[in-house]
Amino acid sequence: MTIILKKNATKEEIEQLLKKLKPRKLFNAKKHLGKLKLGIDGVEYQRALRDEWN
């Protein structure tokens, strides 16, 4: 959401606009923890990817 402020907005007006904002939904990273099954070790996978750049 975008808030448009006037140049001469007071502190109280800005606080009122900020109170109207809805809080963002947080991303739950723990839900996806350990879900990716590659069949190889994570460190080996990183090394393989980095070797492709050289």
Buried (B, 14 or more C-beta within 10 A) or exposed (E): EEEEEEEEEEEEEEEEEEEEEEEEEEEEEEEEEEEEEEEEEEEEEEEEEEEEEE
